[in-house]
Amino acid sequence: MTVLFVYCWDGFEDSFLKKDVGLFPEYFSKVCGEPLESVIFRSENNKNYISFVLNFFFFRRLLIRESKYIILFHVSLRTAVLSFLLKLINRKAKIIIKSDISISNIKYFKLREKTLKFKLIRYFNKSVDFFCIETSTAIDELEKNIPDFLGAEKIYLLPNGVDFIDVRDVRKDLKTVTIITRDDSMLKGFDRIPEVLSNITSDSNYKINIIGSLTDKTKEKIIRSNNNLNVVFHDVKNRKEVFEILQESNVFLNFSYEESYCFALIEAAMANCHIITTPVGVSKDLNAVYKKMNVVDYNPEVFYQLLKKTCDNENIENDNVLIKNKYNWFNIVSGFNNYIRGQ
């Protein structure tokens, strides 16, 4: 028997399975003790989704029949139809959808509740055994707005974990602040950075680390907002290097308008940072188990006052022990596997 991972969108890169949510199939396979097989849609091999499905079911029928668990990503018509077809061939297989669903996704579906597409997704979703939702906020929004879309009995809260963390005792600088963002999406809230930094006084001696891909125009605007600040831009893509910067920081600021999850919040908690964030992604769930955190609606003055209060407090206690266990991929997937076996 195998664990079969099927990805039915173009643009997939092999590196996707080595980080973030892409680690779920690998860890699930390890916990189950079953080998992992992957079937990926690539446009160079298939002209479109239909040709991918036809080739998949014609050439990989035996693999489908031998699969004990089948993992799909995202809630969509593609995955719903695929789930229905997979069940026709292997009724015993457990179909798991790792949803990666955001609040805007839920609003999108709600607005299209009376459309044929929505009704088809809801119908074909009956073939799915488990919908793994990453945050309790998303689950609450689903139950409030479209309660019968997935089926409450099939929903399981399964947060994303981290696996590279090497937590060390590092001396933190009280005045060091880190922000992770990018300016290719307005949802990341990069436009809010100058509003908060402009409030910082010249005698504060803050060091502001800004990690992520930013245009020169955005960088210039941030610098001009407060010429007295020590702002360091890091175009870092290696997650371990990012974590090293977080470990040396006292405060992590997150300005996002929306996030489906926001891994950076988990990483900041692992690094024992004090977190000041907008109420996005996993913030609500993390705040329930991590004391050094402020979740507030965005207001530049409120953010600044919280930042000032935190940086003036010399008590840097360690509060990340529970976080390291709760957001460990192996622990997360083991809990889900036990849940499945108990059904």
PyMOL commands that set and color helices and strands:
alter all, ss='L'
color gray80, all
select helices_A, chain A and resi 14-18+20-32+49-59+61-65+77-89+103-111+116-127+136-145+152-154+186-188+190-197+216-225+239-247+263-270+283-287+300-311+321-326+329-341
alter helices_A, ss='H'
color red, helices_A
select strands_A, chain A and resi 2-7+36-40+67-73+94-98+130-133+155-157+173-180+207-211+230-234+249-254+274-277+293-295
alter strands_A, ss='S'
color yellow, strands_A
deselect
rebuild
show_as cartoon
